[in-house]
Amino acid sequence: MEGLTMIVLIAAVLLLGIVLGAVVQIPLALSLTLGALIGCWLLVFAVRERVGTRRRSQ
């Protein structure tokens, strides 16, 4: 399970890098929208991981 977690995190970082690299070429509104979507996705992922850790420890 930890391997899958690392793969997802690496994919998120790569996606963030691609979006940041494209910021120069795409409109600001789209850049901000994509950044917000990635941030929300990472927040949901972190919450799911925290809840899963609590369930495993009990």
Secondary structure, 3 states (H helix, E strand, C coil): CHHHHHHHHHHHHHHHHHHHHHCCCCCHHHHHHHHHHHHHHHHHHHHHHHHHHHHHHC
